[in-house]
């Protein structure tokens, strides 16, 4: 007798969600939408207009409250000029492999540690790429690395 015949109903992995809360993957994808939109200096209103939505709907997508469907995600990737896999980069393995052991609270904690999710970081990156002279940009990059090393040593 095979395992499948002994257990006719295969146990499916449960989504990572608390009562009525968003799933961790939806929160991650929404955060990546917000990150890219902010890097581009695009407002929620402009993104919503490009997608034919209200800015409230974009807010819900970015928080993960509403799940983004495949065709909508494809449209968002075109508007934000990134490949679809961008939205799934750096996703924690705990979201997909350990679903039965990880709750949304833990997933949010992991996501909260991502420095790229901070507005300050996104504004810094956007400002950095506004510097048109590559030599100046490289000098600022090297300066920032050195400052980071000196403060890390303290």
N, CA, C and O of each residue as an XYZ file, in Angstrom:
616
protein
N       0.831     -1.183      0.000
C       0.000      0.000      0.000
C       0.878      1.250      0.000
O       1.854      1.315      0.748
N       0.547      2.239     -0.824
C       1.348      3.462     -0.888
C       0.865      4.467      0.139
O      -0.215      4.331      0.714
N       1.686      5.473      0.352
C       1.298      6.527      1.301
C       0.016      7.215      0.882
O      -0.817      7.552      1.724
N      -0.150      7.428     -0.427
C      -1.340      8.114     -0.925
C      -2.596      7.307     -0.668
O      -3.647      7.880     -0.381
N      -2.509      5.978     -0.764
C      -3.702      5.177     -0.545
C      -4.020      5.073      0.943
O      -5.182      4.912      1.316
N      -2.994      5.165      1.801
C      -3.241      5.150      3.239
C      -3.854      6.462      3.700
O      -4.687      6.486      4.606
N      -3.438      7.545      3.072
C      -3.928      8.865      3.438
C      -4.503      9.514      2.191
O      -3.810     10.270      1.510
N      -5.778      9.224      1.879
C      -6.345      9.730      0.629
C      -6.385     11.245      0.539
O      -6.331     11.794     -0.562
N      -6.476     11.922      1.651
C      -6.495     13.390      1.632
C      -5.115     13.886      2.003
O      -4.698     13.797      3.157
N      -4.411     14.408      1.016
C      -3.079     14.956      1.292
C      -3.234     16.227      2.105
O      -4.143     17.024      1.874
N      -2.341     16.402      3.051
C      -2.370     17.608      3.872
C      -1.769     18.756      3.070
O      -0.597     18.716      2.696
N      -2.564     19.762      2.813
C      -2.094     20.931      2.075
C      -1.485     21.926      3.050
O      -1.932     22.044      4.190
N      -0.488     22.624      2.607
C       0.138     23.656      3.436
C      -0.843     24.794      3.632
O      -1.402     25.317      2.668
N      -1.047     25.168      4.863
C      -1.978     26.254      5.172
C      -1.306     27.590      4.909
O      -0.111     27.737      5.166
N      -2.048     28.566      4.403
C      -1.468     29.896      4.204
C      -1.043     30.483      5.545
O      -1.635     30.183      6.582
N      -0.025     31.312      5.512
C       0.434     31.962      6.735
C      -0.480     33.154      6.981
O      -0.343     34.203      6.352
N      -1.401     32.974      7.896
C      -2.332     34.058      8.175
C      -2.878     33.880      9.572
O      -3.016     32.764     10.072
N      -3.182     34.993     10.183
C      -3.860     34.944     11.462
C      -5.321     35.233     11.169
O      -5.684     35.491     10.022
N      -6.140     35.192     12.167
C      -7.573     35.399     11.957
C      -7.852     36.658     11.162
O      -7.675     37.771     11.657
N      -8.286     36.478      9.939
C      -8.675     37.607      9.111
C      -7.533     38.480      8.619
O      -7.773     39.456      7.908
N      -6.309     38.158      8.976
C      -5.182     38.987      8.579
C      -4.653     38.602      7.214
O      -5.033     37.567      6.667
N      -3.781     39.425      6.658
C      -3.211     39.138      5.341
C      -2.189     38.005      5.410
O      -1.603     37.752      6.462
N      -1.983     37.339      4.303
C      -0.959     36.308      4.229
C       0.403     36.968      4.088
O       0.526     38.045      3.504
N       1.424     36.313      4.626
C       2.772     36.876      4.641
C       3.300     37.151      3.235
O       3.977     38.156      3.019
N       3.003     36.281      2.284
C       3.472     36.492      0.907
C       2.827     37.744      0.324
O       3.489     38.508     -0.379
N       1.542     37.965      0.607
C       0.861     39.159      0.111
C       1.467     40.422      0.722
O       1.593     41.444      0.048
N       1.838     40.346      1.991
C       2.485     41.482      2.660
C       3.838     41.758      2.010
O       4.199     42.912      1.781
N       4.588     40.689      1.713
C       5.902     40.853      1.082
C       5.771     41.467     -0.315
O       6.479     42.420     -0.642
N       4.874     40.927     -1.134
C       4.685     41.431     -2.497
C       4.232     42.892     -2.452
O       4.730     43.719     -3.215
N       3.299     43.207     -1.571
C       2.843     44.589     -1.431
C       3.955     45.520     -0.998
O       4.036     46.659     -1.458
N       4.815     45.033     -0.110
C       5.951     45.839      0.326
C       6.920     46.119     -0.811
O       7.499     47.202     -0.894
N       7.091     45.136     -1.685
C       7.971     45.331     -2.839
C       7.364     46.324     -3.833
O       8.089     47.089     -4.469
N       6.040     46.310     -3.965
C       5.372     47.306     -4.819
C       5.647     48.694     -4.251
O       6.024     49.609     -4.983
N       5.457     48.842     -2.948
C       5.684     50.133     -2.289
C       7.143     50.567     -2.440
O       7.426     51.729     -2.730
N       8.066     49.623     -2.242
C       9.485     49.927     -2.345
C       9.831     50.456     -3.739
O      10.495     51.485     -3.862
N       9.394     49.775     -4.763
C       9.719     50.187     -6.133
C       9.049     51.517     -6.468
O       9.667     52.383     -7.086
N       7.800     51.681     -6.066
C       7.077     52.926     -6.335
C       7.801     54.097     -5.676
O       7.941     55.164     -6.275
N       8.258     53.895     -4.447
C       8.947     54.962     -3.716
C      10.306     55.272     -4.343
O      10.690     56.436     -4.447
N      11.029     54.240     -4.757
C      12.323     54.463     -5.417
C      12.144     55.308     -6.675
O      12.979     56.157     -6.987
N      11.058     55.069     -7.387
C      10.788     55.832     -8.606
C      10.252     57.227     -8.314
O      10.132     58.048     -9.224
N       9.929     57.502     -7.055
C       9.372     58.805     -6.699
C       7.933     58.961     -7.156
O       7.463     60.076     -7.385
N       7.241     57.853     -7.287
C       5.860     57.852     -7.770
C       4.901     57.831     -6.578
O       5.104     57.071     -5.631
N       3.888     58.638     -6.622
C       2.895     58.641     -5.558
C       1.918     57.480     -5.736
O       1.817     56.890     -6.812
N       1.213     57.170     -4.672
C       0.174     56.143     -4.774
C      -0.900     56.577     -5.764
O      -1.466     55.750     -6.480
N      -1.173     57.861     -5.800
C      -2.181     58.375     -6.725
C      -1.771     58.147     -8.177
O      -2.592     57.740     -9.000
N      -0.495     58.410     -8.492
C      -0.023     58.217     -9.873
C      -0.041     56.745    -10.269
O      -0.426     56.406    -11.388
N       0.373     55.875     -9.358
C       0.326     54.444     -9.645
C      -1.117     53.999     -9.845
O      -1.421     53.243    -10.768
N      -1.989     54.467     -8.986
C      -3.405     54.109     -9.103
C      -3.974     54.568    -10.440
O      -4.703     53.823    -11.095
N      -3.649     55.774    -10.840
C      -4.130     56.313    -12.111
C      -3.632     55.461    -13.281
O      -4.389     55.171    -14.207
N      -2.366     55.064    -13.236
C      -1.794     54.249    -14.309
C      -2.450     52.866    -14.374
O      -2.505     52.246    -15.436
N      -2.943     52.394    -13.228
C      -3.567     51.071    -13.169
C      -5.083     51.122    -13.305
O      -5.740     50.086    -13.399
N      -5.636     52.337    -13.315
C      -7.090     52.476    -13.382
C      -7.769     52.111    -12.080
O      -8.864     51.548    -12.073
N      -7.106     52.438    -10.963
C      -7.619     52.118     -9.627
C      -7.715     53.382     -8.791
O      -7.337     54.466     -9.237
N      -8.220     53.236     -7.581
C      -8.178     54.331     -6.614
C      -6.893     54.188     -5.806
O      -6.326     53.098     -5.727
N      -6.434     55.286     -5.207
C      -5.215     55.195     -4.414
C      -5.448     54.333     -3.179
O      -4.505     53.747     -2.646
N      -6.718     54.249     -2.712
C      -7.019     53.389     -1.565
C      -6.758     51.923     -1.902
O      -6.295     51.159     -1.055
N      -7.059     51.533     -3.146
C      -6.806     50.158     -3.565
C      -5.300     49.891     -3.591
O      -4.855     48.818     -3.184
N      -4.522     50.851     -4.063
C      -3.072     50.705     -4.067
C      -2.565     50.569     -2.627
O      -1.687     49.752     -2.352
N      -3.119     51.371     -1.708
C      -2.745     51.257     -0.295
C      -3.002     49.848      0.224
O      -2.164     49.279      0.923
N      -4.145     49.291     -0.114
C      -4.493     47.942      0.348
C      -3.551     46.904     -0.248
O      -3.150     45.965      0.440
N      -3.195     47.062     -1.516
C      -2.221     46.162     -2.129
C      -0.879     46.244     -1.410
O      -0.264     45.223     -1.102
N      -0.434     47.463     -1.149
C       0.883     47.658     -0.539
C       0.948     47.117      0.881
O       2.014     46.687      1.320
N      -0.143     47.129      1.596
C      -0.174     46.570      2.950
C      -0.417     45.066      2.944
O      -0.261     44.407      3.972
N      -0.798     44.522      1.792
C      -1.082     43.094      1.713
C      -2.484     42.738      2.139
O      -2.833     41.560      2.205
N      -3.297     43.744      2.432
C      -4.674     43.504      2.848
C      -5.462     42.867      1.715
O      -6.235     41.935      1.935
N      -5.263     43.371      0.502
C      -5.879     42.778     -0.693
C      -4.795     42.081     -1.494
O      -3.717     42.629     -1.724
N      -5.102     40.874     -1.909
C      -4.155     40.094     -2.719
C      -4.134     40.648     -4.138
O      -5.172     41.030     -4.679
N      -2.950     40.690     -4.735
C      -2.799     41.164     -6.108
C      -2.893     39.964     -7.033
O      -2.108     39.023     -6.921
N      -3.854     39.996     -7.946
C      -4.010     38.922     -8.919
C      -2.881     38.923     -9.937
O      -2.151     39.906    -10.065
N      -2.742     37.822    -10.656
C      -1.633     37.653    -11.608
C      -1.642     38.724    -12.697
O      -0.603     39.318    -12.984
N      -2.800     38.977    -13.306
C      -2.837     39.961    -14.390
C      -2.565     41.369    -13.863
O      -1.911     42.170    -14.529
N      -3.067     41.664    -12.672
C      -2.807     42.985    -12.076
C      -1.324     43.119    -11.729
O      -0.739     44.181    -11.939
N      -0.709     42.060    -11.202
C       0.710     42.106    -10.877
C       1.540     42.312    -12.143
O       2.540     43.028    -12.130
N       1.120     41.686    -13.218
C       1.809     41.871    -14.500
C       1.724     43.332    -14.936
O       2.718     43.904    -15.385
N       0.555     43.931    -14.807
C       0.368     45.341    -15.165
C       1.221     46.238    -14.265
O       1.852     47.181    -14.743
N       1.238     45.944    -12.972
C       2.057     46.723    -12.031
C       3.528     46.630    -12.411
O       4.252     47.625    -12.361
N       3.971     45.429    -12.792
C       5.383     45.270    -13.169
C       5.724     46.109    -14.398
O       6.831     46.635    -14.505
N       4.776     46.234    -15.322
C       5.009     47.073    -16.503
C       5.071     48.549    -16.124
O       5.947     49.275    -16.594
N       4.151     48.992    -15.281
C       4.115     50.396    -14.872
C       5.368     50.756    -14.073
O       5.924     51.840    -14.249
N       5.814     49.854    -13.196
C       6.983     50.119    -12.356
C       8.296     49.700    -13.019
O       9.371     49.853    -12.439
N       8.195     49.173    -14.235
C       9.354     48.819    -15.048
C      10.302     47.838    -14.353
O      11.511     48.059    -14.286
N       9.722     46.751    -13.838
C      10.500     45.659    -13.242
C       9.905     44.336    -13.711
O       8.727     44.279    -14.064
N      10.709     43.270    -13.719
C      10.148     41.955    -14.045
C       9.271     41.465    -12.882
O       9.446     41.908    -11.747
N       8.363     40.585    -13.152
C       7.449     40.089    -12.112
C       8.209     39.446    -10.956
O       7.796     39.576     -9.803
N       9.304     38.759    -11.242
C      10.034     38.100    -10.153
C      10.608     39.098     -9.140
O      10.975     38.705     -8.033
N      10.688     40.378     -9.504
C      11.145     41.408     -8.564
C      10.305     41.380     -7.285
O      10.833     41.564     -6.188
N       9.020     41.153     -7.427
C       8.112     41.205     -6.282
C       8.308     40.032     -5.330
O       7.855     40.078     -4.186
N       8.978     38.983     -5.794
C       9.187     37.795     -4.970
C      10.634     37.634     -4.520
O      10.954     36.690     -3.798
N      11.517     38.549     -4.940
C      12.915     38.478     -4.528
C      13.008     38.659     -3.023
O      12.223     39.383     -2.410
N      13.978     37.988     -2.453
C      14.278     38.077     -1.015
C      13.133     37.598     -0.136
O      13.075     37.939      1.045
N      12.227     36.813     -0.697
C      11.136     36.301      0.124
C      11.702     35.229      1.040
O      12.486     34.385      0.608
N      11.314     35.263      2.273
C      11.826     34.332      3.264
C      11.368     32.918      2.948
O      10.214     32.699      2.579
N      12.274     31.963      3.092
C      11.902     30.566      2.893
C      10.833     30.139      3.884
O      10.060     29.221      3.610
N      10.785     30.799      5.031
C       9.785     30.430      6.030
C       8.367     30.705      5.518
O       7.411     30.109      6.015
N       8.217     31.584      4.544
C       6.902     31.850      3.981
C       6.408     30.654      3.179
O       5.207     30.393      3.113
N       7.339     29.933      2.572
C       6.950     28.893      1.632
C       7.269     27.484      2.093
O       6.560     26.552      1.714
N       8.303     27.289      2.893
C       8.713     25.935      3.256
C       8.239     25.496      4.630
O       8.007     24.307      4.849
N       8.091     26.417      5.545
C       7.732     26.047      6.910
C       6.374     26.621      7.269
O       6.190     27.121      8.379
N       5.446     26.559      6.375
C       4.157     27.203      6.575
C       3.450     26.750      7.846
O       2.761     27.544      8.485
N       3.611     25.506      8.212
C       2.904     25.022      9.383
C       3.554     25.466     10.689
O       2.956     25.307     11.753
N       4.765     26.018     10.633
C       5.466     26.413     11.848
C       5.655     27.914     11.995
O       6.118     28.363     13.044
N       5.321     28.692     11.005
C       5.595     30.130     11.055
C       4.277     30.891     10.992
O       3.445     30.649     10.117
N       4.103     31.806     11.922
C       2.908     32.635     11.927
C       3.178     33.978     11.273
O       4.329     34.326     11.009
N       2.117     34.732     11.010
C       2.260     36.025     10.361
C       3.088     36.979     11.208
O       3.843     37.788     10.669
N       2.955     36.894     12.526
C       3.735     37.773     13.391
C       5.220     37.599     13.171
O       5.960     38.581     13.121
N       5.672     36.341     13.038
C       7.085     36.085     12.775
C       7.469     36.561     11.388
O       8.558     37.102     11.196
N       6.587     36.365     10.419
C       6.872     36.805      9.054
C       7.004     38.322      9.012
O       7.889     38.852      8.340
N       6.128     39.022      9.729
C       6.212     40.482      9.756
C       7.499     40.928     10.420
O       8.108     41.910      9.996
N       7.928     40.206     11.473
C       9.158     40.572     12.155
C      10.341     40.442     11.200
O      11.218     41.305     11.176
N      10.366     39.362     10.411
C      11.445     39.206      9.443
C      11.400     40.330      8.419
O      12.442     40.885      8.071
N      10.230     40.671      7.936
C      10.081     41.714      6.934
C      10.487     43.062      7.516
O      11.086     43.883      6.821
N      10.165     43.294      8.790
C      10.466     44.566      9.420
C      11.953     44.852      9.533
O      12.349     46.010      9.669
N      12.782     43.823      9.478
C      14.230     44.010      9.577
C      14.857     44.437      8.260
O      16.032     44.804      8.230
N      14.118     44.399      7.198
C      14.654     44.717      5.879
C      14.883     46.223      5.768
O      13.920     46.990      5.758
N      16.150     46.664      5.685
C      16.405     48.104      5.611
C      15.852     48.735      4.336
O      15.605     49.940      4.301
N      15.657     47.931      3.288
C      15.103     48.481      2.049
C      13.617     48.801      2.177
O      13.045     49.449      1.301
N      13.001     48.358      3.245
C      11.585     48.646      3.452
C      11.382     50.011      4.118
O      10.254     50.493      4.212
N      12.462     50.626      4.577
C      12.351     51.922      5.248
C      12.304     53.049      4.230
O      13.030     53.037      3.236
N      11.449     54.014      4.487
C      11.320     55.175      3.594
C      12.648     55.916      3.472
O      13.010     56.366      2.385
N      13.371     56.045      4.576
C      14.652     56.756      4.569
C      15.619     56.111      3.572
O      16.291     56.811      2.815
N      15.687     54.786      3.574
C      16.576     54.073      2.651
C      16.153     54.307      1.214
O      16.993     54.555      0.348
N      14.864     54.229      0.957
C      14.363     54.411     -0.399
C      14.636     55.816     -0.913
O      14.995     56.001     -2.076
N      14.463     56.808     -0.039
C      14.750     58.188     -0.436
C      16.241     58.389     -0.690
O      16.627     59.118     -1.603
N      17.074     57.740      0.120
C      18.521     57.822     -0.069
C      18.920     57.229     -1.420
O      19.718     57.821     -2.147
N      18.369     56.066     -1.756
C      18.673     55.422     -3.040
C      18.197     56.290     -4.195
O      18.918     56.477     -5.175
N      16.987     56.818     -4.083
C      16.454     57.667     -5.155
C      17.324     58.908     -5.346
O      17.625     59.289     -6.477
N      17.728     59.539     -4.238
C      18.589     60.727     -4.328
C      19.942     60.383     -4.916
O      20.490     61.147     -5.712
N      20.483     59.240     -4.530
C      21.777     58.790     -5.044
C      21.742     58.676     -6.564
O      22.667     59.127     -7.240
N      20.699     58.087     -7.099
C      20.622     57.902     -8.551
C      20.263     59.179     -9.315
O      20.314     59.202    -10.545
N      19.906     60.227     -8.597
C      19.686     61.513     -9.255
C      21.008     62.221     -9.551
O      21.040     63.174    -10.329
N      22.092     61.763     -8.938
C      23.411     62.348     -9.190
C      23.866     61.862    -10.557
O      24.105     60.671    -10.756
N      23.984     62.791    -11.491
C      24.263     62.399    -12.877
C      25.734     62.098    -13.144
O      26.046     61.304    -14.031
N      26.634     62.713    -12.397
C      28.063     62.505    -12.621
C      28.506     61.195    -11.962
O      28.446     61.072    -10.739
N      28.952     60.215    -12.761
C      29.328     58.913    -12.190
C      30.498     58.988    -11.209
O      30.568     58.195    -10.270
N      31.406     59.925    -11.417
C      32.547     60.060    -10.502
C      32.083     60.559     -9.133
O      32.534     60.068     -8.098
N      31.190     61.529     -9.141
C      30.653     62.055     -7.880
C      29.852     60.966     -7.172
O      29.969     60.781     -5.960
N      29.037     60.250     -7.944
C      28.225     59.175     -7.371
C      29.137     58.107     -6.750
O      28.861     57.632     -5.648
N      30.201     57.730     -7.429
C      31.135     56.729     -6.914
C      31.817     57.225     -5.644
O      32.008     56.455     -4.702
N      32.190     58.518     -5.610
C      32.830     59.088     -4.421
C      31.887     59.040     -3.222
O      32.305     58.725     -2.107
N      30.637     59.348     -3.454
C      29.653     59.305     -2.370
C      29.454     57.866     -1.904
O      29.305     57.613     -0.709
N      29.451     56.944     -2.829
C      29.326     55.533     -2.494
C      30.483     55.089     -1.603
O      30.265     54.433     -0.584
N      31.725     55.446     -1.985
C      32.903     55.065     -1.210
C      32.894     55.732      0.163
O      33.236     55.103      1.165
N      32.503     57.007      0.209
C      32.401     57.724      1.481
C      31.402     57.028      2.406
O      31.678     56.831      3.589
N      30.267     56.667      1.874
C      29.233     56.009      2.670
C      29.724     54.668      3.204
O      29.470     54.330      4.360
N      30.418     53.912      2.381
C      30.972     52.631      2.831
C      31.951     52.837      3.981
O      31.914     52.107      4.971
N      32.832     53.837      3.848
C      33.815     54.103      4.897
C      33.146     54.554      6.196
O      33.540     54.133      7.283
N      32.138     55.408      6.074
C      31.414     55.850      7.266
C      30.732     54.669      7.949
O      30.750     54.547      9.174
N      30.133     53.804      7.140
C      29.488     52.615      7.693
C      30.467     51.733      8.436
O      30.154     51.224      9.512
N      31.667     51.545      7.867
C      32.693     50.724      8.524
C      33.157     51.369      9.827
O      33.321     50.683     10.835
N      33.368     52.679      9.811
C      33.877     53.338     11.027
C      32.846     53.316     12.162
O      33.212     53.185     13.330
N      31.571     53.443     11.822
C      30.547     53.396     12.865
C      30.267     51.977     13.305
O      29.838     51.765     14.439
N      30.493     51.003     12.453
C      30.294     49.600     12.821
C      31.366     49.149     13.808
O      31.125     48.268     14.633
N      32.553     49.755     13.722
C      33.647     49.391     14.607
C      33.433     49.923     16.012
O      34.006     49.391     16.963
N      32.620     50.964     16.165
C      32.406     51.586     17.484
C      31.492     50.789     18.346
O      31.216     51.180     19.481
